[in-house]
Amino acid sequence: MAQTTETPARTPGSGPVRAPRVHRAWFVAAVAFVTIIGAAAFASLPGLLIEPLHAELHWSRGTIGFAVSVNLALYGLTAPFAAALMDRFGIRRVVAVALGVIALGALLTVWMTAAWQLVLYWGVLVGLGSGSMALAFAATVTNRWFTARRGLVTGLLTAAGASGQLIFLPLLSWLVEHHGWRPASVTVALAALAVVPFVWLLLRDHPADVGLAPYGGEYAAKPAPVTGAARRAVTVLLKAARTGPFWLLAGSFAICGASTNGLVRTHFVPAAHDHGMPITAAAGLLAVIGVFDVVGTVASGWFTDRFSARRLLAVYYALRGISLCFLPILLAPSVHPPMLFFIVFYGLDWVATVPPTMALCREHFGADSAIVFGWVLASHQVGAAAVAFAGGLARDVFGTYDVVWYASGALCAAAALMALVISRPRTEPALMAGA
């Protein structure tokens, strides 16, 4: 992917120089891609832990689901503060520390004996670390390093999480089935630590650090560090909350989280196991979702550069809701063609909602869109947390997950309607300009 124009770049203390044939932004995006892949190991494990922890430690599925819900909620609530911290301390420092916290939390779970330790180690520590590695990271990299091709880059970085799922799910499920859940937790910790050198040595915070303009844009000096990260994150939230598009984006994205991370990623494997499917086979299906998730998300980024983001969101949510309503009749002891069709169809739609949601944040909230998207992502994870807990509770009470599948399908229909009524910005997105 070469930059087609010979955009002059500047280096500190020297005159303008020509931009390299392949812009440095693509290398930064590649490092971010690898980082998100490595960090995806922790997101692949919760659904694989429910049955082993229930069998070994005799904790209810609702209790385990609560720990997962804490993880998901903190993942989202940390994101807007992480975006502000990246403005204050730089991307490299924040991401490196976050990966260290993830590794610590995953390692400590190996020695836990009580349910509150699962909540603290996996829920709180891994939740806080993963929140700092959330999609706000992808949004920050995209906004700083790219002016052109933002939709495509957003799709690529979002797809990295699915690629990590594809890599780690089969390995982790094999470890859980043949060696128990503890080696799987250690693998997650090692994967997080392995990424730290890539981040520290290869990632750069801003194009001006290497004397370049953003890809497709004009050279600009690196802005001074922004102090008061927490205050800024809250201020941005308060201003954004005065607008209708923020609540529509937050509400629809909460349903997105409920119907993906909260439901399918957390409960698909135990639900399939309830119908007699081996854990490794169910985890393999989730990995296949990851394959088509990559295709769907990159394609969604391409579509977002060319079509209405509102209409794309409406189509994505409507199709997802329809597919979830069919899932209860497709679960069986073995994998059959209709189930494979669901996996492909659902995989294409898994996080295809991210590029158009980011685009709408940029349209309405301008320079602070990464922080606003962090808050929208927080709603995504709150929705995921609610269903992660509710799904486990429903299984304990009703002995089946069916009611959760149908309810999520209905919520997706509501999200499609919410996307359609998001208005276009009347003026240039300068909501935070006077802050």
C-alpha positions, 0 to 999 in steps of 0.5 A: 500500500504505497502513498501515491503522492510525494507529500513532503515530510519534515524532520526536526532540525532539517528541511523538508524531505520526501515521504518514503515510498511506503508510508511509515503509517502502514508499518505503525498499523502493522505493529498495532495489528500484531499487538491486538492479535497477541492481546486477543488471547485473553478475549478467547478464554472466558467462554472456555473456562465456564465448564471446567471451573464449574466442574472443578471448583463447583462454582455456579455458571452465574458466579463465573458469568459475573466475573466475566461481566466485571471483565467486560464492563471494566474493558469498556469503562477503561477505554475512554480514560485509556484514550485520554492517557494515550494523549498524555503519556503516549501510546507505547507507555499505556499499551505496554503497561496494560499488557503487563497488567493482563499478564499479571491477572492471568498468572494469578488465576492459576492459584485461585481457590475462591470465586472472589479471586476470579472476580479480582484477577480475571474480572478486575486486573485483566479487565483494566488491562484489556480496556487499555488495549481496547478499540480506543487504541485502534481509533487513536492509531487511525486518527493520528497516523491516517487522514486517508483510508481511515475506514480501511485501517479501522477495519484491518485493526478491528479484524486483528482481534478476530485473527487472534481469536482464530489463532488462540481459540483452537490452542486454548481449547486443546489445552483446556481439554487435555491439560486443564484450564491452568496451562491455558491461563499461563499461555494467555499471560505469555502471549501478552508479555510477548507483545511488549517488545514489539510495542516498545521498540516499533510503535511510535506515538505520532507521525511528527516523531519521525518527521512525517505527515499522516498518510494522505494529510498535511504535516503537523507538529506533535501536540503537547501532552494533554494533562488532566486525562481523567478530567478530559475524558469526563468533560468530553462525555458530558458534552457528547451526552448533550447530543442525540447521536451519542445516545443512539450510538451508545445504545446500539453499540450496547446491543452490539456488545450484548449480542457478540462478546456477552452472548456468543463469545461467552456462552456459545461453547457451553451452549453447544456443549449442552447439546452434546458437542465437544468443547474443542469442536465448539471452540473450532466453530468460534475460530471459524467465526474469526476467519469470516470476521476478518473478511467482514470487518475489512469489507465493512471498512471499505464500505464505510469509505463509500456508503452511508454509515447509518444504513450500513449499521442498520443492515448489519444489526438486522441481519445479526438479529435474524441469524440469532433467532435461528441459532437455537434450532441449529445446535446439535451434537455434531457440526452440520451444514446449516450450522456452518452457514450460521457460522459464516453468516454471523462471522461476516457480521461479528464486528462489521459494526465497528468501522461505521460506528467509528465513522459516525463518531468522527462525523459528529465529534471531530478531534475528540472522536477517539475519546467519544468512541471510548465511551461508546465502547464502554456502553458496548461492554456494559451491554456485553457484561449484562448478557454475560451474567444474564446468560449464565443466570438463565442457564442456571434457572431455565436449564437452557440458553434459548431465551437469551438467543431470542431476546438478543435477536429482538434487541438487534432489531431495535439497534437497527432502528436506532441506527437509522434515526441517527441524524447527519451533523449540521455543521463541521464536527467541532463539538469539543473545539471550545473545550 
